[in-house]
Amino acid sequence: MPEFDRHVLYEEWRGGANPSRVRSGLAAYDTFAEALLRDEDFLTNNLDVLTSRCIPITNDGIMLMECKRERAARFLNSMAEKGLLGAAELRKAAEAYTQEVQVWHQAAGMAPWSGSSEEQRQKIADLTLRRKLSRLVHEAKVHEERAVEHVEKALKDLTGH
């Protein structure tokens, strides 16, 4: 039996081997939510494979998004405090990001990460859990869209365009 290489599996799962599967921005939310529901990627009892799924889902996905959006909310609030044109829109964007952080935080409490116990990491194979996570990703996207709209309005206020 060939030696298992979790880094190759991780790259293949996240789309590294096929650039047409890689998404960014708002489209990434849909791709993430859909990937969580692809049962064929989780039908295994192999803990190494399931752990490799936890890396992009929880470590590089949920937890990273929670941190990034929390920082975005802080930054936008700090810019709004400067009294710039568009400050009201910046505050609204910050609030949308704060709501998104709450969604990611909820997901982080449910999803196993690569350092979780073996029993916890095996739970990523559970379709019921992945459905809940997929719904939360869609919910986070709604807040992201709202935040982006407010940032765009703030930019118009700042630039006059």
C-alpha positions in Angstrom: 0.0 0.0 0.0 1.5 3.4 -1.0 2.3 5.8 1.8 -0.4 8.4 2.6 0.5 12.0 1.8 -2.0 14.3 3.5 -0.5 17.4 1.8 -1.4 16.0 -1.6 -4.9 15.1 -0.5 -5.3 18.5 1.0 -4.2 20.2 -2.2 -6.5 18.0 -4.3 -9.5 18.6 -2.1 -9.1 22.4 -2.0 -8.7 22.5 -5.7 -5.0 23.0 -6.0 -4.6 20.5 -8.7 -7.5 22.0 -10.7 -7.5 25.9 -10.8 -11.0 25.9 -12.3 -12.3 24.7 -8.9 -10.6 27.5 -6.9 -12.9 30.4 -6.1 -12.5 33.7 -4.2 -14.7 36.5 -3.0 -18.4 35.8 -2.7 -18.2 32.9 -5.0 -15.9 31.1 -2.5 -18.8 30.9 0.0 -21.0 28.9 -2.5 -18.1 26.6 -3.4 -17.3 26.0 0.3 -20.9 25.3 1.1 -21.3 22.9 -1.9 -18.0 21.1 -1.0 -19.3 20.4 2.5 -22.2 18.4 0.9 -20.1 16.3 -1.5 -20.5 13.0 0.3 -17.9 11.2 -1.8 -15.2 13.4 -0.3 -16.1 12.1 3.2 -17.0 8.5 2.7 -14.1 7.0 4.6 -13.0 5.6 8.0 -9.5 6.8 7.3 -8.6 9.3 10.0 -5.8 10.8 8.0 -8.2 11.6 5.1 -10.8 13.1 7.5 -8.1 15.1 9.2 -7.0 16.4 5.8 -10.7 17.6 5.3 -10.6 19.4 8.6 -7.7 21.6 7.6 -9.4 23.5 4.7 -12.8 23.4 6.4 -12.0 24.5 9.9 -8.4 25.6 10.2 -8.1 27.5 6.9 -11.8 28.1 6.4 -14.0 28.7 9.4 -11.4 29.9 12.0 -9.5 32.0 9.5 -12.7 33.7 8.3 -13.7 34.4 11.9 -10.4 36.1 12.6 -10.3 38.0 9.3 -13.8 39.4 9.6 -13.3 40.3 13.2 -10.3 42.4 12.1 -12.3 43.9 9.3 -15.0 45.0 11.7 -12.4 46.6 14.0 -10.7 48.3 11.1 -13.9 49.7 9.7 -15.0 51.0 13.1 -11.6 52.7 13.6 -12.0 54.4 10.2 -15.5 55.5 11.0 -14.3 57.0 14.3 -12.1 59.4 12.2 -15.2 61.1 11.0 -14.5 60.6 7.3 -17.2 60.9 4.7 -18.9 57.6 4.6 -18.5 56.9 8.3 -22.1 55.8 8.7 -21.7 53.2 5.9 -18.4 52.1 7.5 -20.2 51.4 10.8 -22.9 49.5 9.0 -20.3 47.4 7.2 -18.5 46.8 10.5 -21.8 45.6 12.1 -22.4 43.2 9.2 -18.9 41.8 9.7 -19.6 41.5 13.4 -22.7 39.5 12.6 -20.7 37.4 10.2 -18.1 36.7 12.9 -20.9 35.4 15.1 -21.9 32.9 12.4 -18.3 31.8 11.9 -17.9 31.5 15.7 -20.9 29.2 15.8 -19.5 27.1 13.0 -16.1 26.9 14.8 -17.9 25.5 17.9 -19.3 22.7 15.8 -16.5 21.8 13.3 -13.5 19.7 14.3 -10.1 21.1 13.5 -7.0 19.2 12.6 -5.8 19.2 16.3 -9.1 17.9 17.7 -9.3 14.5 19.2 -9.6 11.5 16.9 -13.3 11.1 17.9 -14.0 14.8 17.0 -12.1 14.7 13.7 -14.2 11.6 12.6 -17.3 13.7 13.0 -16.5 15.7 9.8 -17.8 12.6 7.9 -21.3 13.2 9.4 -23.6 14.6 6.7 -25.9 16.2 9.3 -23.0 18.2 10.7 -21.8 19.2 7.3 -25.3 20.3 6.3 -25.4 22.5 9.4 -22.0 23.9 8.5 -23.1 24.5 4.9 -26.1 26.5 6.0 -23.9 28.6 8.2 -21.6 29.3 5.3 -24.6 30.5 3.3 -25.6 32.6 6.3 -22.1 34.1 6.6 -22.3 35.0 2.9 -25.4 37.1 3.4 -23.6 39.2 6.0 -20.5 39.4 3.7 -22.7 40.7 0.9 -24.2 43.3 3.1 -20.8 44.4 4.4 -19.5 44.7 0.8 -22.5 46.8 -0.2 -21.9 49.2 2.7 -18.1 49.4 1.9 -19.0 50.2 -1.7 -21.4 53.0 -0.5 -18.7 54.4 1.8 -16.2 54.4 -1.0 -18.7 56.4 -3.2 -19.2 58.8 -0.3 -15.4 59.2 0.1 -14.6 59.6 -3.6 -17.8 61.3 -4.8 -18.3 58.5 -7.5 
